[in-house]
Amino acid sequence: MKLGMYHGRAAVINDNQRLQLINGIENVQSILPNLNKKLFLSRERTLPEMNAFSLPITNPKQIFAVGFNYRDHLNELHTKEPQVPNIFTKFISSLTGPNPTVTIPSSKTDWETELVIVIGKGGRNIEQSIANEHIAGYMVGQDLSDRQLQFANDNPQFSLAKSYENFSPIGPWLTTPDEITNLEDLTITTELNGVEKQHSKLGNLIFGPEKLVSYLSSITELYPGDLIFTGTPGGVGTGRNPQEFLKPGDQLISKIEQLGQLTINLE
C-alpha cells in the first residue's frame, strides 16, 4: 500500500497509477499505529500530477539520521567504518514535501539521497528479530547539506548544517513493506540536471533498517511517525575531485525503485 497526502487529504495510491481518498482520516500519520485497520476509500480517480502531493508525515516527534552508512561514501570522505551506527538528528522545521523549491544558503550546498524509515509502532528495546513489525513503511529522502556550515569548525557539526528550510524533502508517499519485493535489491540514485551522480543498491547499507530500529530503541523511545534517514551512498559533491556543489537553477532528482522520486528545484 502507498499512502500519501493529496491536496491536504490522506490517499491511497494504487499500482495502476490511480488514487483513492481515505474518508474520515485527517492525515497519513494518524493511521500509522493501525495500518491493518479497514480504510473507507472514495472512488478511484486518475493519479494527478506529482506536484499535487505534499508532505506525507507532517509532525514526527523525532528525526534521526545515519552518517557513513555506505562503504563507498566512507571511502570518498576517507573515513573509518563505524563500529555502531553514527547517529545525528535533523530538525523538524527542515521537512518539506516531494517537489520543493529550495534556497541555497551557501556555495557549498550538497546532495545526499537516502532511504527513509517511517516508524509505525513505537517502543523501547525492540529486538532486531521483530524490528520489521515496528516499521510502517519507507520513503525517499534528500538530506541536503551545507558543507560550509558543517565544516566551519575543526570538529564538524551535522544537525544545523542539514536543517535549513526545506533541507529535508521526503515522499512522495509512504510505501508499506508488503508492497516491496526485495528492499535490498532496490536501486537508489541521484540525478543533477539529468546527469546521474549517485547510484547504489539498498543492500549496500552497512546497518540495515532492522538494525537501526533496534539500536535506536535501545537508547531512546521511538514513536509512531518518527523518521530515520538511513545514510547516503557515494557520489556526493564534496567527495568528488574536483568538488561539485548545487547552484541556483539546478534541478535535483532523488529516486528509489518502487518508492518514487523527489524533484527538487534550487534557487
N, C-alpha and C positions, 0 to 999 in steps of 0.2 A: 504494500500500500504506500502511495505517495501522498503526503499531507502538506498543503501549502496555504498561504493567505492570498486571496484574490479580491482586490478592492475592499480590503478590511474584513473579509469573511472567510472562515475556515472552509477548505475544499479538499476533495479527493481528486487526484489526477490519475486517470486510468491509462493503461498501456496503449490503448488505441487513440491516444492523444485527445481524449475528451475529458471534461471536467464536470464534477457534481458538487454543489454547495452542501455543507453539513448544516442541517436545520437545528436550531436550539443550542448551538455551540458558539461561544464567544470567540475563542481562538484555539489554535493548534495546541498550545502549551497546556491548556486546561484538561486535555484528554490524555496526556502522556501516561499518567499512572494507570489508566484503564483502557488501554488500546484494544482489548478484546471485547469491550462493551459495544453493543449494537449501535450503529450510527444511522440516523434518519437523513437520507440523501434526497436532494432535488433531482429533477430530470437531468439527463445528460445534456451537455452543450459542447460545442466545438471549443477546443482549447484556445484561449485568447493569446494575444501577443505576450511575449515574455515580460515586457515592461509593466504588465498588469499585476504581476506578483510582487509582494512586499515581504518584509522580514518574517520568516516563519516562526522564530522563537523570539519573543519581544522582551522578556523580563527574566532572564536566568538569575539565580542568586549568585552563581559563581562562573567565571570563565577561566579555565586552566589552559595552558599552552605548554607544549613539549619542545625543548630545544635539542638539536643534534640527534635526531631520531632516524636518519638515513645515513649509511656509511659514506655515500658519495658526497653528501653535504659536509660530513665531518672532514673528509679529505680535502675538499676545496677550501675549507677555512682552517686547515692544519690544526685540527682539534682532536684530542684523545676521545676514544669511545667511552661514554658514561657507564658507570657500574650500576646505577639505578636511574630511573627517568629524571631528566633535567627539567624541572618544572618552574615556570613563571606564570604570572597572571596577566590578563588583559582587562581593561575597564569596560563596563557595560555601555558607557556613553559612546564607545567606538563602533558599536554594532550598527549595521545597515543591511538593506536587502540586496537582492542579486543583481541589480542593474544601477549602481550608484554613479554619480559624478563625484570625484574626489579631488580636493585641492591639495596640491603638493606643497608640503611645508619647507622642503629644502631641496637642493640639487642632488641629494644623495638618498632619494626615496627608492626603495627596493621592493621586489615582489617575492611572495612565498605562498604558493598554492598548497592547500592542506586538506586532508580528510578531517571532518569534524564529527565527533561522537556526541549524541544527544542522550542524556540520562532520562530514563523513563521511571524506574522505581529506585528511589534513593536508599541510603543506608550507610552504615559503618562496617568495616572489617568484612567486606564482601570477598568471598573466596573466588580465586581465579576460575575455578571449575564451573561456577554458576554466574560469573560476571555478565555473560551474554543475556541473562534474564533481566538485567538492570539497564540494558541498552535499548532505548526506544527506537533509535534509527541513526542514520548517517546523513551528512550534508557535505557540500563543497564549501570550503572556506578559503579566504585570502587573508594572510597575515601581513599586511603592508607594514613596512619598517622604515623609519627614518634613521639611516645609518649615521648621519651627522650627530644627532642627539644620542643615539645608542652608544657611540664610541667617543663622546665628548670628554669623558674621564678615562683614566688608565684602566679602571675596572668598569666594563660596560654595564649599562642599565637597560633592561629589556622592556619592562611594562609600559613606561611612559612613551618610549620611542615607538611603540606599536599600538598606541591608543589615541592617536589624533582622531578628529571627527571623520567618520566613515572609513576608518582604517581596518574594520573587521567585517567585510561583507560575508554573508552566509546565505545558503539556499541552493537552488531556487525553491526547493521544498525538502521536507524530511522523507527519506525512504526507509521503510521498516526492513529489518534484517531478512525477513522471509521473502522479500522481493528481489534479493540479490543472490545470484547463482553461486559465486565464489568471490568473497570480498578480496582475498589476497591476489586474485588474478586480474583485478581491475586496474586499468591504466590511468595515471594521474598526469596531467600536462598543463603547461602554461604557454600561452601564445602572446607575444607582444607585437602589435601591428602586423599580425599574420605570420610571424616567424616564431617557430617553436623554441622555447628557452628551457623548459623543464620537461622531462619525460621519465617516468618510472612506473613500477608496479607497487601496489599497496603491500604486497608480500615482502617488500624490502624494508618495511618498518622494523627497527631494532626491537622496540617494545610495542606489541600489538594492542588492540582495543581492550581485550580481556585483562591483560597485564596492567594497563594503565588504570582501568576502573578499580581493580583490586588494590593496586598500590596507593592511589589517591584516597580510597576509602579507609585504608589502614591508618591514615593520618587525620583526615578531615571528613566530616559527614557530607555525603552527596545528596542533592535534592533533585526532584523532577524538573527537567528543563535546563539543568546545568550543561555547559558545553565544554568539550575538551578538543582543542586544536592539537592534532597529533604530530605535527612537525612537517617539514618540507624536504623534498629531495634536492639533489644537486642541481646547479644551473642558476642559482640566484645571481643578481647583478654584481654584488660585492665580491663574489668568488671568481669572477671572470678576469681574464687578462687580455686587453685592458678592461677595467671595471665598466659596467653599464648601469645606468640608473634611469628612472622614469622622468619624463618631461611633459609639460603641458601639450595637449593634443594627442597623446598616446592613447591607444585602446589595449586593455589587458583582458585576456580571456582565460579563466581558470576552469578546468574541466576534469571530471572524473567519470569514467564509463558507468552507465546505468544510474548515475546520481544527478546528471545535468551539468549546467555550466553557469558561471557568473560572467557578466560583461561589464567591465569597469572602464569608465572614461575619465581621463586625467585632465586637470586644468591648473 
